[in-house]
Amino acid sequence: MARQPKTPAAKPSYREMLLDPRWQKRRLQILERDEFACTCCESTDRTLHIHHKRYRWNIPPWDYSDDELDTLCEVCHTEVTAATNALKDAMTHLGVGSMSRTAGYAVGQQIDRWFIQADPPAGIPVNTLAPWAQASIKLTDYEMAVGIAHGVSESGFIDPDVIVSLVSKDGMLSLELVAQAIVVKP
């Protein structure tokens, strides 16, 4: 009698992965980090969810880093998900230049909030910002520099040409250098 080849085990569904003890442990770690409160509205009396800020292909939910996970109440989670989906839908209709400008704007908003306003996102201890502060991004084109300049405009001003001048020979842009070059509004 011929041996039957082993069939690979079926990949668990996302719902099944959320029942896995590794996710339950990871979820509890994030809830404890955020003191069992929504990082958006600070609610402690609503059902709390753990929000994945982005999804990565073939990564189980428990293998995401702390900065990729947020505690959100049910209401805020619904709003964040709707806003994210609307942004994704809008991005599908943009050309490359507009996408670069939009990505740059998001980076500029992070620089404005974290460096200028010294207001890190809720749930992220200030001492963990150091690695982010030393982060660099690949500046894809001039449109991205324009987006960054617009993103920091709440608190300061920086000319897109100054941003371009800060790019290293390998095309990388230090976020800390950008923050230092911003002329802060009085």
Buried (B, 14 or more C-beta within 10 A) or exposed (E): EEEEEEEEEEEEEEEEBBEBEEBEEBBEBBBEBBEEBBBBBEBEEBEBBBBEEEEEEEEBBBEBEBBBBBBBBEBBBEBBEEEEEEEEEEEEEEEEBBBBBBBBBEBBBBBBBBBBEEEBBBBBEEEEBEEBEEBBBEBBBBBBBBBBBBBBBEBBEBEBEBBBEBBEEEEEBBBBBBBEBBEEEE
